[in-house]
Amino acid sequence: MAFGRRRTEQQDTGEQPAAFDDVLAGGTDADGDSDAPAGGWRRVLRGNRGLWITALVAVVALAGGIVLGQVVVSPFDRAAGAGAPDPGLVTVPVQFGALSNDVTLRGDIGYNDSSELTFDTSSFEGAAIVTGQVPDEGAEVTQLSIALEVTGRPVIVLPGELPAYRTLRIGVSGPDVVQLKEALAAVGIDSGDPASNVFDQATANGVAELYNQAGYPVPEPEEGTREAVTASEQGVRDAEQQVADAEAAVATAGQGASAIEVREADNEIASLWRQISESERAGEDASDLRDQLEVAKLRRQDLDQPKDVSAEQSMLDGAREAVTSAQEALVSAQEAALPFLPASEVLYLDELPRRVDSVAVKRGDALEGSAMTVSGATIQLTAAASSTDVELLEEGTKAVFELPDGTEHPATVTQIAKSDESGRTKVIFEPDPLEPDVMREIQGENVRISIPVGATDGDVLSVPYAALTAGPGGESRVEVVDGDPRDGEDAETRLVVVETGLAAEGYVEVTPAEGELGEGDLVVVGS
């Protein structure tokens, strides 16, 4: 390039550029005369003004920083360089208000005694099909309710704790019969002697009334049962006729000889006497006639003796036994036809009424496994408490729990169970009545429960535990600051003797016994 060539030429000739010479020489004027050195520097400054301004600003900033560093000190540096402040008094104000000692638990809210229901289908031939009476969720199940209709037959709800495990019919006995009688009595149905554990005629009549009130016919007896009753009734009639015939035979046999038989025997004896007399007058041998006369006399004596009716009596006894057997067969046949209660058609539930929480079947389904879940109609809170907290609780203790909107709702401790292996104790609370929409919102939620186990009677003065000191006589006292706590040991204070009361959440109730103490007074808790 031209510039390169020019510079090369200059270097070859040993000449310097004019501008460079001017700077070194101090510059020249317009006539070529030499100027003062300042003129050269002026041309340099004019040609590099931006660079010189930047350098000047940097120098000024550096100088300013050095000055400020000597004058301005940060709070942290000042605090680090300063000595420790004089110690002051640590104080808190005396509080005035209600004071309570609370036990805090977490509990689940819902309806009590939730359980899954399964139904006995052993008495059905083939599949047990749900044919109706399916309850809605939230429905109430009470005594005499139909829990389900299975294959056209009802499942009747009765009060009780013992599950139905067998068919109850005439003649059976046991605790399940007692429960049935008690349940029938509870719904106003007479079932006989409640103290008897035997299913008798009165119990069968009660079962018939139970089905009548439920709106269903009594269960059909086994096939051939009614025909057996008819045959047994005919058997009793036949046996009774046989007894009548045998009794007539005995009566006839027991009457002895008839008048005709007696007259004929007497006539025979008289006739033989005449013949003997005539033979003896004629000088004939009458020994044969006398033998005949003795036989006739014996027959006549037999007629006067009671007749043997043992054969007829034996027939009568047999006929009577046949009547007894026929009557027993009739009773058995009739009992088999009496109303009975299959285990599949009754559902015992305690603590009625119950609430249907969920239903797992619908009409047309085959009934298998759990059909629905029910719970008690009573709303309850269930929590677990430590042994220490349980010692502070008792049945009837009042509590509160938080609703979704943050408000507190009352509840009462209704049951304290035994501790489990982990040492936790189940505590059950019964809330005050809740609106249905609120209950739907919080059902199944875990809520915070507060149980005041000690409370002051109204508003009181209270101070932290740390504010209490012991006097020379063992009395409790607090130190009240009347001056500025920041004065430390020089602050003006006074001692007030107090009587202590309820302690809760780090505070203790105090009542001034010697000296004055009021709300807002500063008491020393440390220095």
Secondary structure as the mmCIF struct_conf table of DSSP 4:
data_model
#
loop_
_struct_conf.conf_type_id
_struct_conf.id
_struct_conf.beg_label_comp_id
_struct_conf.beg_label_asym_id
_struct_conf.beg_label_seq_id
_struct_conf.end_label_comp_id
_struct_conf.end_label_asym_id
_struct_conf.end_label_seq_id
HELX_RH_AL_P HELX_RH_AL_P1 ALA A 2 THR A 13
TURN_TY1_P TURN_TY1_P1 GLY A 14 GLY A 14
HELX_RH_AL_P HELX_RH_AL_P2 ALA A 18 ALA A 25
TURN_TY1_P TURN_TY1_P2 GLY A 26 GLY A 26
STRN STRN1 THR A 28 THR A 28
TURN_TY1_P TURN_TY1_P3 ALA A 30 ASP A 31
BEND BEND1 GLY A 32 GLY A 32
STRN STRN2 SER A 34 SER A 34
HELX_RH_AL_P HELX_RH_AL_P3 PRO A 37 GLY A 47
TURN_TY1_P TURN_TY1_P4 ASN A 48 ASN A 48
HELX_RH_AL_P HELX_RH_AL_P4 ARG A 49 VAL A 71
HELX_RH_AL_P HELX_RH_AL_P5 PRO A 75 GLY A 81
BEND BEND2 ALA A 82 ALA A 82
HELX_LH_PP_P HELX_LH_PP_P1 GLY A 83 PRO A 87
STRN STRN3 VAL A 90 PRO A 93
HELX_LH_PP_P HELX_LH_PP_P2 VAL A 94 VAL A 94
STRN STRN4 GLN A 95 GLY A 97
STRN STRN5 SER A 100 TYR A 111
BEND BEND3 ASN A 112 ASP A 113
STRN STRN6 SER A 115 THR A 118
TURN_TY1_P TURN_TY1_P5 SER A 122 SER A 123
BEND BEND4 PHE A 124 GLY A 126
STRN STRN7 ILE A 129 ILE A 129
STRN STRN8 VAL A 130 GLY A 132
HELX_LH_PP_P HELX_LH_PP_P3 VAL A 134 ASP A 136
TURN_TY1_P TURN_TY1_P6 GLU A 137 GLY A 138
STRN STRN9 GLU A 140 VAL A 141
TURN_TY1_P TURN_TY1_P7 GLN A 143 LEU A 144
STRN STRN10 ILE A 146 VAL A 150
TURN_TY1_P TURN_TY1_P8 THR A 151 GLY A 152
STRN STRN11 ARG A 153 PRO A 159
BEND BEND5 GLU A 161 LEU A 162
HELX_LH_PP_P HELX_LH_PP_P4 PRO A 163 ALA A 164
BEND BEND6 ARG A 166 ARG A 166
STRN STRN12 LEU A 168 LEU A 168
TURN_TY1_P TURN_TY1_P9 ILE A 170 GLY A 171
STRN STRN13 SER A 173 SER A 173
BEND BEND7 GLY A 174 GLY A 174
HELX_RH_AL_P HELX_RH_AL_P6 PRO A 175 ALA A 186
TURN_TY1_P TURN_TY1_P10 VAL A 187 GLY A 188
BEND BEND8 GLY A 192 GLY A 192
TURN_TY1_P TURN_TY1_P11 PRO A 194 ALA A 195
STRN STRN14 VAL A 198 VAL A 198
HELX_RH_AL_P HELX_RH_AL_P7 GLN A 201 ALA A 214
TURN_TY1_P TURN_TY1_P12 GLY A 215 GLY A 215
BEND BEND9 TYR A 216 TYR A 216
HELX_LH_PP_P HELX_LH_PP_P5 PRO A 217 GLU A 222
TURN_TY1_P TURN_TY1_P13 GLU A 223 GLY A 224
HELX_RH_AL_P HELX_RH_AL_P8 THR A 225 ALA A 253
TURN_TY1_P TURN_TY1_P14 GLY A 254 GLN A 255
BEND BEND10 ALA A 257 ALA A 257
HELX_RH_AL_P HELX_RH_AL_P9 ALA A 259 ARG A 281
TURN_TY1_P TURN_TY1_P15 ALA A 282 GLY A 283
HELX_RH_AL_P HELX_RH_AL_P10 SER A 287 ASP A 304
BEND BEND11 GLN A 305 GLN A 305
HELX_LH_PP_P HELX_LH_PP_P6 PRO A 306 LYS A 307
HELX_RH_AL_P HELX_RH_AL_P11 SER A 310 ALA A 336
TURN_TY1_P TURN_TY1_P16 ALA A 337 ALA A 337
BEND BEND12 LEU A 338 LEU A 338
STRN STRN15 LEU A 341 LEU A 341
HELX_RH_3T_P HELX_RH_3T_P1 ALA A 343 GLU A 345
STRN STRN16 VAL A 346 LEU A 349
BEND BEND13 ASP A 350 PRO A 353
STRN STRN17 ARG A 354 VAL A 359
TURN_TY1_P TURN_TY1_P17 ARG A 363 GLY A 364
STRN STRN18 ALA A 366 ALA A 366
BEND BEND14 GLY A 369 GLY A 369
STRN STRN19 SER A 370 GLY A 376
BEND BEND15 ALA A 377 THR A 378
STRN STRN20 ILE A 379 ALA A 385
HELX_RH_AL_P HELX_RH_AL_P12 SER A 387 VAL A 390
TURN_TY1_P TURN_TY1_P18 GLU A 391 LEU A 392
TURN_TY1_P TURN_TY1_P19 GLU A 395 GLY A 396
STRN STRN21 LYS A 398 GLU A 402
TURN_TY1_P TURN_TY1_P20 PRO A 404 ASP A 405
BEND BEND16 GLY A 406 GLY A 406
STRN STRN22 GLU A 408 SER A 419
TURN_TY1_P TURN_TY1_P21 GLU A 421 SER A 422
BEND BEND17 GLY A 423 GLY A 423
STRN STRN23 THR A 425 PRO A 431
HELX_LH_PP_P HELX_LH_PP_P7 ASP A 432 PRO A 433
HELX_RH_AL_P HELX_RH_AL_P13 PRO A 436 ILE A 442
TURN_TY1_P TURN_TY1_P22 GLN A 443 GLY A 444
STRN STRN24 ASN A 446 ALA A 455
BEND BEND18 ASP A 457 GLY A 458
STRN STRN25 VAL A 460 PRO A 464
HELX_RH_3T_P HELX_RH_3T_P2 TYR A 465 ALA A 467
STRN STRN26 THR A 469 ALA A 470
TURN_TY1_P TURN_TY1_P23 PRO A 472 GLY A 473
BEND BEND19 GLY A 474 GLY A 474
STRN STRN27 SER A 476 VAL A 481
BEND BEND20 GLY A 483 GLY A 483
HELX_RH_3T_P HELX_RH_3T_P3 PRO A 485 ASP A 490
BEND BEND21 ALA A 491 ALA A 491
STRN STRN28 THR A 493 ALA A 504
TURN_TY1_P TURN_TY1_P24 GLU A 505 GLY A 506
STRN STRN29 TYR A 507 GLU A 514
BEND BEND22 GLY A 515 GLY A 515
TURN_TY1_P TURN_TY1_P25 GLU A 519 GLY A 520
STRN STRN30 LEU A 522 GLY A 526
#
